[in-house]
Amino acid sequence: MRATNSGVRTPMGGEHVDIYVNGKLQRAHSAARIPVINPADEREFATIPDGDNDDVCAAVDAARAAFRSSGWPQLPPSERAKYLRRLARAIDKRAEQFGAVVTAQIGMPLASSVQSSGSGTTKLYDYYAELADEFEVESERIGHGLRTVMRREPVGVAALIVPWNGPQGAIAWKLAPALAAGCTTVIKPPPEASLDSYLLAEALDEAEIPPGVVNIVFGGRETGALLASHPGVDKVSFTGSTHAGRQVALACAERFARVTLELGGKSGAILLDDADLDTFLPLVAPACIPFSGQICHALTRVLAPRARYHEVVDGVASKMAALVVGDPLDPATQVGPLVAKRQLNRVEDYIASGGAQGAKIVTGGGRPPGLDVGYYVQPTVFRDVDSAMRIAQEEIFGPVVSVIPYDTEEEAVAICNGTAYGLGGAVFTTDHERGMAVARRIEAGVVGINRYTLHIDAPFGGIKGSGLGRELGPEGLAAFLESKSIFPPQD
């Protein structure tokens, strides 16, 4: 552990050599290590195992054995719900610890880290516990003179491969429904943010989750590829880039393993000609650049009617310029560093490409004054953006917003739909019926009208290059279930 400038101590530094298999920590077979770097000061403060094939096999074998012989899949769903609630309480007790270590790893402002790792996570376990309480394993269907028993069973061993931008929340999106369904699991946290999963292992022990039901193996892309392609894995739930998701899909297709993919996005906000800017502008920070824009569903494109273009550009730029960029441990900070040097390089490359292709920077565009160390970049707004430019087509994953003009409603919808992605979108208008009509035409899995939000009751996911399948809601539970039809003897 080492002290930061703000006096808060960074937890869990040093060398970590264990994976979590069959209910206990055990030394990883792999001797390779991955450095963990604090993006606020660019210093390595810990290492984690870079899991190899033996580590992956140990975790999958434990999950497979637990699925076959632990009795977990056969428990009444209401009994599994009790475990989920205990896990929620164990995580909630550690919210401050989770928050501190997540901030140290990925640079998320501390208040956001504590919230997302605490209540933002525990509500998911509680929600799926509620669904488990109501879950009917078997139901009858009678039609055309036949009686059928419809049975829903856990899919089997589920591999949960999660991203770095909110690791515990991403785990909960997958682990909570998987456990509620009766699956056993292997979690592969991201190499940038794995330390918090050691805290999760503590919480799993405290909740008395049976050995082998949840296993955790650490490592980079190769570890994830080994897990996704393992023949003992029945289902893969993956969140990450579209490129990586394509590789996961191919690996699953080889053996027809079930797969859910939550991938990239290039979501657009359409401001219709009657839009109320007092409704839209307060959402610029939370909706357009949440976590420094490193969120897949961020509204990184703002589509403004040409007659109001300057008004919209000025309003967005004013909101972005006012954001406080700095040390993520400082309570005043609204925008922390990007997660890694490679991410900073990526964002800077996109900013340069925007200028090279003719767009103009209204605010931002460089490193914040006084922040010479750390992976910081100013919140940036581009104007005069053509929808064919790279910054309007490709996922940047940084605090960069493009304001794009349009002339007609039809053109706005076409621009919004004119990317390879289809994750999110929003419409702003004072005419709610018009807003609904436009929302229905947006090619995306999630669309807001005069707001932009996610909710645990509603399915989340994308179309086109943004993914396959849905998470959250009852649909998130269904993703870990198989249906079986049993035809009993006729009376």
DOLO-881551 format. One record per residue (C-alpha): residue number from 1; residue in one letter; x, y, z. Coordinates in pm, 1 decimal, decimal comma. Example, Ala and Ser with C-alpha at 12.3 -4.5 7.8 and 13.67 -1.06 7.14 Angstrom:
REC   num   residu          x          y          z
REC     1        A     1230,0     -450,0      780,0
REC     2        S     1367,0     -106,0      714,0
This chain:
REC   num   residu          x          y          z
REC     1        M        0,0        0,0        0,0
REC     2        R      112,2      357,2      -65,9
REC     3        A      -29,1      697,9       18,4
REC     4        T     -170,9      923,5     -252,2
REC     5        N     -156,6     1302,5     -256,6
REC     6        S     -502,3     1321,3     -102,7
REC     7        G     -398,8     1099,9      188,2
REC     8        V     -616,8      801,5       98,1
REC     9        R     -420,9      479,7       93,4
REC    10        T     -429,5      265,2     -217,7
REC    11        P     -533,6      -88,1     -116,3
REC    12        M     -408,5     -426,9     -222,0
REC    13        G      -74,0     -334,5     -369,6
REC    14        G      205,0     -585,7     -422,5
REC    15        E      226,3     -919,9     -596,7
REC    16        H      -87,0    -1134,1     -617,3
REC    17        V      -29,5    -1497,2     -710,4
REC    18        D     -366,4    -1665,7     -648,9
REC    19        I     -676,3    -1756,7     -843,2
REC    20        Y    -1007,2    -1846,3     -676,2
REC    21        V    -1107,7    -2204,2     -750,6
REC    22        N    -1343,3    -2442,7     -573,0
REC    23        G    -1413,9    -2202,9     -289,8
REC    24        K    -1058,0    -2110,1     -199,5
REC    25        L     -759,3    -1910,6     -312,9
REC    26        Q     -486,5    -2122,8     -465,4
REC    27        R     -161,2    -2032,4     -631,0
REC    28        A     -193,0    -1988,7    -1006,1
REC    29        H       -8,2    -2240,7    -1220,2
REC    30        S      115,7    -1959,9    -1443,0
REC    31        A      424,5    -1775,2    -1324,4
REC    32        A      355,9    -1485,8    -1561,7
REC    33        R      236,2    -1159,7    -1410,8
REC    34        I       45,3     -857,8    -1539,9
REC    35        P      125,0     -515,5    -1391,7
REC    36        V     -155,9     -304,7    -1245,6
REC    37        I      -96,4       65,2    -1307,8
REC    38        N     -268,4      358,2    -1138,3
REC    39        P     -381,5      579,9    -1428,0
REC    40        A     -373,2      892,1    -1211,6
REC    41        D        2,9      874,8    -1150,5
REC    42        E      119,2      613,1    -1405,9
REC    43        R      281,7      399,7    -1134,9
REC    44        E      270,2       23,1    -1110,3
REC    45        F      140,8      -71,0     -767,4
REC    46        A       44,8     -438,7     -800,5
REC    47        T       65,9     -746,0    -1020,4
REC    48        I     -184,7    -1021,0    -1091,4
REC    49        P     -145,3    -1369,3    -1241,3
REC    50        D     -165,9    -1400,4    -1618,7
REC    51        G     -360,1    -1724,5    -1619,0
REC    52        D     -260,3    -2006,4    -1852,6
REC    53        N     -443,2    -2311,3    -1985,4
REC    54        D     -390,7    -2504,8    -1661,9
REC    55        D     -547,5    -2222,5    -1461,1
REC    56        V     -845,2    -2199,4    -1694,3
REC    57        C     -892,5    -2576,8    -1688,0
REC    58        A     -878,4    -2583,3    -1307,8
REC    59        A    -1151,4    -2320,1    -1285,1
REC    60        V    -1373,1    -2481,0    -1549,4
REC    61        D    -1327,7    -2828,1    -1399,7
REC    62        A    -1432,7    -2696,6    -1059,1
REC    63        A    -1740,4    -2531,3    -1207,7
REC    64        R    -1826,4    -2845,3    -1404,7
REC    65        A    -1793,1    -3065,8    -1095,8
REC    66        A    -2009,6    -2828,3     -893,4
REC    67        F    -2275,3    -2826,4    -1163,3
REC    68        R    -2285,4    -3205,2    -1170,5
REC    69        S    -2260,6    -3290,6     -804,7
REC    70        S    -2300,3    -2994,1     -568,4
REC    71        G    -2677,3    -2982,0     -588,8
REC    72        W    -2669,5    -2612,1     -679,7
REC    73        P    -2871,0    -2648,2    -1002,9
REC    74        Q    -3130,9    -2859,7     -822,4
REC    75        L    -3187,7    -2615,5     -536,4
REC    76        P    -3527,7    -2449,3     -539,7
REC    77        P    -3479,3    -2102,1     -689,7
REC    78        S    -3603,1    -1949,4     -364,6
REC    79        E    -3310,2    -2115,7     -185,5
REC    80        R    -3063,1    -1972,6     -436,3
REC    81        A    -3225,1    -1634,8     -370,5
REC    82        K    -3108,5    -1655,5       -8,7
REC    83        Y    -2748,7    -1693,3     -124,6
REC    84        L    -2787,4    -1394,7     -357,2
REC    85        R    -2914,6    -1176,4      -74,2
REC    86        R    -2630,8    -1283,5      153,7
REC    87        L    -2384,5    -1201,7     -122,6
REC    88        A    -2541,9     -858,5     -166,1
REC    89        R    -2498,1     -782,4      203,7
REC    90        A    -2138,0     -907,7      202,4
REC    91        I    -2056,0     -683,6      -94,4
REC    92        D    -2232,9     -385,1       59,2
REC    93        K    -2019,1     -416,8      373,7
REC    94        R    -1711,8     -376,1      152,9
REC    95        A    -1839,1      -90,2      -64,6
REC    96        E    -1572,8      154,9       53,2
REC    97        Q    -1297,5     -101,4       -4,9
REC    98        F    -1432,0     -187,8     -348,0
REC    99        G    -1454,6      178,8     -437,6
REC   100        A    -1099,8      259,0     -330,4
REC   101        V     -940,7      -26,8     -520,1
REC   102        V    -1150,2       33,6     -833,4
REC   103        T    -1047,2      399,5     -834,1
REC   104        A     -682,0      303,4     -794,4
REC   105        Q     -705,8       68,2    -1092,1
REC   106        I     -917,0      257,1    -1346,7
REC   107        G     -927,5      620,6    -1235,0
REC   108        M    -1302,1      642,7    -1179,1
REC   109        P    -1383,3      927,0     -936,3
REC   110        L    -1408,2      776,1     -589,6
REC   111        A    -1771,2      863,0     -518,3
REC   112        S    -1875,2      694,6     -842,5
REC   113        S    -1660,9      389,1     -766,6
REC   114        V    -1813,4      344,3     -423,0
REC   115        Q    -2166,2      384,2     -559,5
REC   116        S    -2120,2      152,9     -857,3
REC   117        S    -1944,0     -113,2     -650,0
REC   118        G    -2181,3      -80,2     -355,3
REC   119        S    -2549,8       -0,8     -402,6
REC   120        G    -2517,2       -6,9     -781,0
REC   121        T    -2407,6     -368,9     -753,7
REC   122        T    -2606,1     -501,0     -459,8
REC   123        K    -2938,9     -395,3     -609,3
REC   124        L    -2871,3     -635,1     -896,6
REC   125        Y    -2822,0     -931,2     -663,8
REC   126        D    -3134,8     -832,3     -472,1
REC   127        Y    -3333,0     -791,9     -794,4
REC   128        Y    -3241,9    -1135,5     -924,9
REC   129        A    -3314,2    -1279,7     -581,6
REC   130        E    -3666,4    -1140,4     -620,8
REC   131        L    -3697,2    -1298,0     -964,8
REC   132        A    -3570,1    -1627,7     -825,3
REC   133        D    -3835,3    -1615,9     -552,9
REC   134        E    -4101,7    -1588,9     -823,4
REC   135        F    -3939,7    -1830,2    -1067,1
REC   136        E    -4132,2    -2140,2    -1174,9
REC   137        V    -3907,3    -2420,5    -1291,2
REC   138        E    -4202,6    -2607,3    -1440,1
REC   139        S    -4532,2    -2494,1    -1581,9
REC   140        E    -4806,1    -2659,9    -1782,9
REC   141        R    -4919,5    -2570,3    -2131,0
REC   142        I    -5238,8    -2720,7    -2268,8
REC   143        G    -5337,9    -2677,0    -2629,9
REC   144        H    -5476,9    -2874,0    -2922,5
REC   145        G    -5571,2    -3153,5    -2686,8
REC   146        L    -5217,3    -3203,9    -2555,7
REC   147        R    -5062,6    -3136,9    -2217,0
REC   148        T    -4698,2    -3027,4    -2207,8
REC   149        V    -4478,4    -2965,6    -1905,9
REC   150        M    -4251,3    -2672,2    -1983,5
REC   151        R    -3930,9    -2686,8    -1784,5
REC   152        R    -3659,5    -2420,9    -1758,6
REC   153        E    -3315,6    -2546,3    -1661,6
REC   154        P    -2977,1    -2377,5    -1609,5
REC   155        V    -2763,2    -2377,2    -1921,8
REC   156        G    -2463,9    -2524,0    -1735,7
REC   157        V    -2118,2    -2377,2    -1678,8
REC   158        A    -2113,8    -2008,2    -1767,3
REC   159        A    -1798,8    -1809,7    -1844,6
REC   160        L    -1837,2    -1444,8    -1748,7
REC   161        I    -1581,1    -1223,2    -1922,3
REC   162        V    -1609,0     -863,7    -1806,0
REC   163        P    -1461,5     -523,2    -1900,4
REC   164        W    -1263,7     -275,5    -1692,9
REC   165        N    -1511,6       14,8    -1700,0
REC   166        G    -1697,8      -68,6    -1380,1
REC   167        P    -1582,7     -422,4    -1307,9
REC   168        Q    -1806,0     -516,3    -1013,8
REC   169        G    -2116,2     -379,2    -1180,1
REC   170        A    -2032,2     -571,6    -1496,7
REC   171        I    -1979,4     -889,4    -1295,0
REC   172        A    -2312,9     -843,9    -1117,2
REC   173        W    -2498,0     -799,6    -1448,1
REC   174        K    -2385,5    -1151,9    -1533,9
REC   175        L    -2325,6    -1332,4    -1205,5
REC   176        A    -2656,3    -1244,1    -1038,9
REC   177        P    -2879,3    -1393,7    -1312,3
REC   178        A    -2641,7    -1685,6    -1366,7
REC   179        L    -2663,0    -1783,2     -999,6
REC   180        A    -3037,7    -1726,0     -990,1
REC   181        A    -3073,1    -1960,1    -1288,5
REC   182        G    -2867,6    -2232,8    -1119,2
REC   183        C    -2554,7    -2209,0    -1333,0
REC   184        T    -2203,7    -2252,0    -1202,5
REC   185        T    -1955,5    -1993,4    -1321,0
REC   186        V    -1602,9    -1889,8    -1406,5
REC   187        I    -1534,6    -1516,5    -1393,8
REC   188        K    -1248,7    -1365,2    -1594,2
REC   189        P    -1200,9    -1006,7    -1472,5
REC   190        P    -1017,5     -753,0    -1689,7
REC   191        P     -640,5     -729,2    -1636,6
REC   192        E     -669,5     -355,0    -1571,6
REC   193        A     -916,1     -411,4    -1287,4
REC   194        S     -879,2     -750,5    -1123,1
REC   195        L     -783,0     -663,8     -766,6
REC   196        D    -1142,1     -595,0     -662,3
REC   197        S    -1227,9     -954,7     -750,3
REC   198        Y    -1016,4    -1067,9     -455,5
REC   199        L    -1261,2     -869,9     -241,7
REC   200        L    -1544,1    -1042,7     -426,7
REC   201        A    -1390,4    -1377,4     -330,9
REC   202        E    -1406,6    -1269,5       35,2
REC   203        A    -1772,8    -1178,2       -9,1
REC   204        L    -1845,8    -1512,5     -175,9
REC   205        D    -1693,3    -1692,6      121,2
REC   206        E    -1891,2    -1483,5      367,5
REC   207        A    -2211,9    -1555,5      175,7
REC   208        E    -2127,4    -1928,6      192,1
REC   209        I    -2161,4    -1976,8     -182,1
REC   210        P    -2086,8    -2349,9     -227,7
REC   211        P    -1736,7    -2439,4     -351,4
REC   212        G    -1704,6    -2445,5     -728,1
REC   213        V    -2020,4    -2246,6     -795,8
REC   214        V    -1817,4    -1929,3     -854,7
REC   215        N    -1455,0    -1943,1     -968,2
REC   216        I    -1226,1    -1656,0    -1066,9
REC   217        V     -930,3    -1679,6    -1302,5
REC   218        F     -714,8    -1378,6    -1383,7
REC   219        G     -535,2    -1287,0    -1703,0
REC   220        G     -536,1    -1099,1    -2030,2
REC   221        R     -680,7    -1162,7    -2374,4
REC   222        E     -523,4    -1505,1    -2414,9
REC   223        T     -676,3    -1619,7    -2087,2
REC   224        G    -1014,7    -1496,7    -2203,3
REC   225        A     -973,7    -1675,0    -2536,4
REC   226        L     -885,2    -2000,5    -2359,6
REC   227        L    -1193,9    -1969,0    -2142,4
REC   228        A    -1429,3    -1882,1    -2428,7
REC   229        S    -1309,4    -2179,0    -2632,9
REC   230        H    -1302,0    -2433,6    -2348,1
REC   231        P    -1523,7    -2735,4    -2428,2
REC   232        G    -1640,4    -2749,7    -2066,6
REC   233        V    -1805,8    -2407,7    -2093,9
REC   234        D    -2171,3    -2417,1    -2201,4
REC   235        K    -2238,0    -2043,3    -2211,1
REC   236        V    -2021,5    -1733,4    -2254,5
REC   237        S    -2139,5    -1391,0    -2145,1
REC   238        F    -1895,7    -1131,4    -2276,7
REC   239        T    -1876,8     -754,3    -2251,9
REC   240        G    -1606,8     -573,6    -2446,2
REC   241        S    -1511,5     -441,8    -2786,4
REC   242        T    -1686,6     -543,4    -3105,8
REC   243        H    -1360,7     -686,4    -3241,5
REC   244        A    -1306,7     -906,5    -2935,7
REC   245        G    -1673,8    -1002,8    -2930,9
REC   246        R    -1646,0    -1132,0    -3285,0
REC   247        Q    -1363,2    -1363,0    -3176,0
REC   248        V    -1570,8    -1487,2    -2881,9
REC   249        A    -1865,7    -1553,2    -3112,2
REC   250        L    -1646,8    -1755,6    -3348,0
REC   251        A    -1508,7    -1961,2    -3058,0
REC   252        C    -1859,8    -2035,8    -2933,1
REC   253        A    -1985,6    -2118,7    -3281,8
REC   254        E    -1730,7    -2399,7    -3309,5
REC   255        R    -1921,0    -2599,9    -3047,0
REC   256        F    -2259,7    -2421,7    -3052,8
REC   257        A    -2205,6    -2280,0    -2704,6
REC   258        R    -2464,4    -2023,8    -2599,6
REC   259        V    -2334,7    -1668,3    -2607,5
REC   260        T    -2438,6    -1318,9    -2502,6
REC   261        L    -2234,3    -1028,5    -2638,2
REC   262        E    -2255,3     -672,1    -2506,9
REC   263        L    -2025,8     -475,2    -2735,5
REC   264        G    -1944,4     -126,1    -2859,0
REC   265        G    -2163,8      167,9    -2941,9
REC   266        K    -2181,4      504,2    -3114,4
REC   267        S    -2506,5      627,2    -2969,8
REC   268        G    -2672,2      944,6    -3090,7
REC   269        A    -2897,0     1203,6    -2928,6
REC   270        I    -3140,6     1362,9    -3173,6
REC   271        L    -3248,1     1711,4    -3069,1
REC   272        L    -3563,3     1787,0    -3265,9
REC   273        D    -3640,4     2144,8    -3362,8
REC   274        D    -3862,4     2193,6    -3056,4
REC   275        A    -3616,3     2039,1    -2808,0
REC   276        D    -3584,2     2206,3    -2468,6
REC   277        L    -3212,1     2263,6    -2409,0
REC   278        D    -3277,4     2305,7    -2037,3
REC   279        T    -3378,8     1939,2    -2041,7
REC   280        F    -3089,9     1817,6    -2256,2
REC   281        L    -2786,6     2015,2    -2138,4
REC   282        P    -2783,2     1886,0    -1776,8
REC   283        L    -2745,2     1537,0    -1927,5
REC   284        V    -2427,7     1617,9    -2121,6
REC   285        A    -2193,1     1495,3    -1848,0
REC   286        P    -2384,8     1187,8    -1723,5
REC   287        A    -2515,4     1076,2    -2064,1
REC   288        C    -2253,7     1191,2    -2316,1
REC   289        I    -1931,9     1127,3    -2125,1
REC   290        P    -2005,6      901,8    -1825,9
REC   291        F    -1678,5      780,2    -1673,7
REC   292        S    -1477,1     1002,4    -1909,6
REC   293        G    -1671,6      865,1    -2205,5
REC   294        Q    -1544,9      513,0    -2139,4
REC   295        I    -1892,7      358,9    -2140,9
REC   296        C    -2029,5      174,2    -2442,6
REC   297        H    -2372,6      338,4    -2445,9
REC   298        A    -2250,9      699,8    -2408,3
REC   299        L    -2433,5      952,2    -2628,2
REC   300        T    -2119,0     1067,2    -2806,4
REC   301        R    -2303,5     1212,9    -3107,0
REC   302        V    -2539,5     1508,1    -3068,7
REC   303        L    -2758,0     1571,0    -3373,9
REC   304        A    -2883,3     1929,7    -3385,7
REC   305        P    -3119,4     2104,2    -3631,2
REC   306        R    -2921,9     2344,4    -3847,6
REC   307        A    -3136,9     2639,8    -3743,5
REC   308        R    -3034,0     2583,3    -3379,2
REC   309        Y    -2687,6     2445,0    -3443,4
REC   310        H    -2484,3     2729,0    -3291,7
REC   311        E    -2707,4     2735,6    -2984,4
REC   312        V    -2659,5     2363,4    -2928,1
REC   313        V    -2283,6     2372,6    -2991,9
REC   314        D    -2238,1     2658,3    -2747,1
REC   315        G    -2449,5     2487,2    -2482,6
REC   316        V    -2269,7     2152,5    -2507,7
REC   317        A    -1927,8     2320,4    -2510,7
REC   318        S    -2015,3     2528,0    -2205,0
REC   319        K    -2118,2     2219,9    -2007,1
REC   320        M    -1808,8     2023,3    -2110,7
REC   321        A    -1568,2     2309,8    -2040,2
REC   322        A    -1708,2     2349,8    -1688,3
REC   323        L    -1631,9     1991,4    -1585,2
REC   324        V    -1359,6     1952,0    -1322,8
REC   325        V    -1081,0     1720,7    -1439,9
REC   326        G     -837,1     1591,1    -1182,0
REC   327        D     -733,8     1342,9     -914,9
REC   328        P    -1008,9     1079,9     -888,2
REC   329        L     -963,2     1076,9     -510,7
REC   330        D    -1053,1     1447,8     -490,0
REC   331        P    -1426,0     1484,4     -411,8
REC   332        A    -1443,9     1783,9     -647,7
REC   333        T    -1330,4     1580,8     -948,6
REC   334        Q    -1593,6     1503,6    -1211,4
REC   335        V    -1365,8     1361,0    -1481,9
REC   336        G    -1068,4     1142,0    -1393,3
REC   337        P     -794,2      998,9    -1612,8
REC   338        L     -842,7      749,1    -1890,4
REC   339        V     -773,3      390,8    -1791,1
REC   340        A     -437,6      336,6    -1962,0
REC   341        K     -169,3      490,1    -2179,9
REC   342        R     -299,4      302,1    -2483,0
REC   343        Q     -643,7      452,7    -2424,4
REC   344        L     -496,2      802,6    -2402,4
REC   345        N     -308,7      743,4    -2726,8
REC   346        R     -628,2      617,7    -2890,1
REC   347        V     -831,2      922,1    -2786,2
REC   348        E     -557,0     1164,4    -2890,1
REC   349        D     -541,4      992,6    -3228,9
REC   350        Y     -913,9     1038,9    -3280,0
REC   351        I     -894,7     1403,6    -3176,6
REC   352        A     -617,2     1458,1    -3430,4
REC   353        S     -815,3     1277,2    -3699,8
REC   354        G    -1116,4     1500,0    -3638,1
REC   355        G     -911,5     1810,3    -3707,4
REC   356        A     -744,5     1651,1    -4007,5
REC   357        Q    -1084,2     1568,1    -4159,4
REC   358        G    -1216,3     1921,7    -4119,1
REC   359        A    -1401,0     1925,1    -3786,9
REC   360        K    -1329,9     2211,8    -3548,5
REC   361        I    -1257,8     2185,2    -3176,5
REC   362        V    -1483,0     2412,2    -2971,9
REC   363        T    -1341,4     2320,3    -2632,1
REC   364        G    -1076,8     2079,6    -2505,6
REC   365        G     -858,1     1883,6    -2740,8
REC   366        G     -550,1     1837,7    -2526,2
REC   367        R     -409,3     1761,2    -2183,9
REC   368        P     -560,8     1961,3    -1896,2
REC   369        P     -330,1     2235,4    -1762,4
REC   370        G     -132,3     2128,4    -1456,7
REC   371        L     -189,8     1756,2    -1509,9
REC   372        D      135,9     1649,5    -1668,7
REC   373        V      131,8     1304,5    -1504,7
REC   374        G     -155,6     1063,0    -1549,8
REC   375        Y     -361,7      965,6    -1852,4
REC   376        Y     -569,0     1281,6    -1864,7
REC   377        V     -740,5     1445,9    -2159,8
REC   378        Q     -971,8     1745,5    -2164,1
REC   379        P    -1341,3     1693,1    -2235,6
REC   380        T    -1359,1     1777,6    -2604,1
REC   381        V    -1637,0     1902,9    -2830,8
REC   382        F    -1620,1     1904,8    -3210,6
REC   383        R    -1838,5     2112,7    -3441,3
REC   384        D    -1871,4     2107,2    -3821,4
REC   385        V    -1872,0     1729,0    -3807,6
REC   386        D    -1974,8     1530,8    -4112,6
REC   387        S    -2136,4     1196,5    -4037,6
REC   388        A    -1877,3     1018,7    -4254,1
REC   389        M    -1582,2     1130,1    -4038,4
REC   390        R    -1404,3      878,2    -3816,1
REC   391        I    -1505,3     1067,9    -3502,9
REC   392        A    -1870,0     1029,2    -3608,8
REC   393        Q    -1846,2      663,2    -3709,7
REC   394        E    -1604,9      488,1    -3474,7
REC   395        E    -1617,4      427,0    -3100,8
REC   396        I    -1362,7      658,7    -2938,7
REC   397        F    -1412,5      557,0    -2574,2
REC   398        G    -1310,1      892,2    -2433,5
REC   399        P    -1459,1     1231,4    -2339,0
REC   400        V    -1520,5     1342,1    -2696,9
REC   401        V    -1857,4     1462,0    -2829,7
REC   402        S    -1937,4     1540,9    -3192,9
REC   403        V    -2218,4     1786,1    -3269,3
REC   404        I    -2359,9     1706,4    -3613,2
REC   405        P    -2604,8     1932,6    -3801,7
REC   406        Y    -2909,0     1806,4    -3990,0
REC   407        D    -3181,1     1965,9    -4203,0
REC   408        T    -3479,7     1732,0    -4177,1
REC   409        E    -3612,3     1480,3    -3928,3
REC   410        E    -3561,4     1205,3    -4184,3
REC   411        E    -3197,0     1304,4    -4222,3
REC   412        A    -3150,4     1305,6    -3844,4
REC   413        V    -3281,0      950,4    -3816,6
REC   414        A    -3063,5      840,0    -4108,3
REC   415        I    -2752,3      992,5    -3948,4
REC   416        C    -2836,1      837,4    -3612,1
REC   417        N    -2875,1      495,5    -3774,7
REC   418        G    -2581,8      538,1    -4009,5
REC   419        T    -2310,8      356,5    -3814,9
REC   420        A    -2210,4       -4,8    -3765,9
REC   421        Y    -2348,6        9,5    -3411,7
REC   422        G    -2694,0       -4,6    -3257,0
REC   423        L    -2668,8       16,8    -2879,6
REC   424        G    -2839,5      333,3    -2759,3
REC   425        G    -3007,0      654,4    -2864,4
REC   426        A    -3219,1      941,0    -2739,6
REC   427        V    -3472,8     1191,6    -2868,9
REC   428        F    -3536,6     1535,4    -2720,3
REC   429        T    -3863,1     1710,5    -2801,4
REC   430        T    -4155,9     1880,1    -2630,4
REC   431        D    -4394,8     1670,8    -2840,2
REC   432        H    -4403,4     1330,2    -2672,6
REC   433        E    -4595,8     1156,6    -2950,7
REC   434        R    -4342,3     1282,9    -3202,6
REC   435        G    -4064,6     1165,5    -2973,8
REC   436        M    -4213,2      816,0    -2957,7
REC   437        A    -4246,7      805,4    -3335,2
REC   438        V    -3880,4      898,0    -3383,6
REC   439        A    -3767,5      660,6    -3107,0
REC   440        R    -3936,7      372,1    -3287,2
REC   441        R    -3727,4      448,3    -3596,5
REC   442        I    -3392,6      450,3    -3417,7
REC   443        E    -3200,8      127,1    -3471,7
REC   444        A    -3085,1       60,6    -3116,6
REC   445        G    -3155,9     -162,6    -2820,8
REC   446        V    -3218,2      124,5    -2576,8
REC   447        V    -3375,1      462,4    -2658,3
REC   448        G    -3470,6      743,4    -2421,9
REC   449        I    -3708,4     1033,7    -2474,1
REC   450        N    -3604,8     1352,5    -2292,9
REC   451        R    -3384,0     1135,8    -2073,5
REC   452        Y    -3127,1      859,4    -2103,7
REC   453        T    -3116,2      586,2    -1847,1
REC   454        L    -3088,7      215,7    -1782,2
REC   455        H    -3303,6       20,2    -1538,1
REC   456        I    -3260,6     -323,5    -1391,2
REC   457        D    -3617,4     -418,8    -1492,1
REC   458        A    -3557,8     -341,4    -1860,4
REC   459        P    -3345,0     -547,4    -2100,7
REC   460        F    -3021,6     -389,0    -2219,9
REC   461        G    -2826,7     -478,2    -2530,4
REC   462        G    -2764,0     -384,4    -2888,9
REC   463        I    -2824,9     -473,5    -3249,4
REC   464        K    -2586,1     -474,4    -3546,1
REC   465        G    -2226,0     -445,8    -3424,9
REC   466        S    -2333,4     -368,5    -3069,1
REC   467        G    -2399,1     -723,2    -2965,7
REC   468        L    -2620,6    -1024,9    -2937,0
REC   469        G    -2874,4    -1102,8    -2667,9
REC   470        R    -2985,0     -901,6    -2367,3
REC   471        E    -2882,8     -842,3    -2007,1
REC   472        L    -3085,9     -706,3    -1714,3
REC   473        G    -3453,5     -765,2    -1655,0
REC   474        P    -3617,4    -1107,2    -1682,5
REC   475        E    -3442,3    -1134,9    -2019,1
REC   476        G    -3109,1    -1136,1    -1837,2
REC   477        L    -3222,1    -1440,0    -1639,4
REC   478        A    -3355,9    -1614,1    -1949,9
REC   479        A    -3011,1    -1583,9    -2108,3
REC   480        F    -2883,0    -1845,2    -1860,9
REC   481        L    -3170,5    -2090,7    -1906,0
REC   482        E    -3262,2    -2363,7    -2150,9
REC   483        S    -3620,5    -2470,8    -2222,2
REC   484        K    -3728,3    -2834,0    -2216,0
REC   485        S    -4064,3    -2972,8    -2323,6
REC   486        I    -4180,4    -3287,6    -2142,7
REC   487        F    -4479,5    -3473,8    -2282,4
REC   488        P    -4634,3    -3677,8    -1999,2
REC   489        P    -4843,1    -3986,6    -2072,1
REC   490        Q    -5198,8    -3921,8    -2176,6
REC   491        D    -5458,7    -3983,1    -1906,9
